[in-house]
């Protein structure tokens, strides 16, 4: 998680167990899947694009090379968020302002 975040400083990366949530601009997501897959393979883990989803409420298309489903509506996250809503909002706002 730390390495994925360090390799993608424009993105907000949060995780709990094997669930990872990444927030950022569409253009900044271009290397996310290859970076995650590479880091996973280094520890004998596999990224499964069919279990991933990109969500863009603005309707923008996915970045080039995006191999997971890409949707513009209808995503519900089922996981346990770490940090309060204020903590997550602060991270999102920090990246949006940059």
C-alpha positions, -999 to +999 in steps of 0.1 A: +000+000+000+027+024+009+046+016-023+015+020-044+008+054-028+045+065-031+046+055-068+013+074-074+015+105-053-014+123-070-037+095-059-053+089-025-047+052-017-066+035+011-068-002+019-083-027+044-071-063+041-072-070+003-096-042-006-080-011-020-098+022-028-080+048-049-093+083-055-079+107-081-081+123-115-087+100-144-054+110-161-035+101-129-050+066-129-032+056-161-004+036-144-024+025-114-033-010-126+002-019-140+018-005-108-006-026-085-001-057-106+037-054-105+038-048-068+014-078-063+035-101-084+065-092-063+048-108-033+032-136-052-003-119-053-023-113-084-044-083-094-077-095-109-091-068-132-125-085-132-128-077-095-117-041-100-138-012-112-131+024-122-158+049-114-160+083-130-191+103-122-181+130-147-185+105-176-149+108-187-135+077-205-110+054-188-073+061-192-055+043-220-047+007-211-074+005-183-084-032-182-110-033-155-147-023-159-152+015-161-186+029-151-201+063-146-229+054-122-241+027-099-210+019-078-215+008-042-185+002-020-188-027+004-158-026+027-147-012+060-133+023+055-104+033+077-105+067+091-135+090+096-154+106+067-136+138+076-102+120+072-112+106+038-126+140+027-094+157+037-073+133+016-096+138-014-096+176-010-058+177-007-054+159-040-081+179-057-065+211-047-031+200-060 
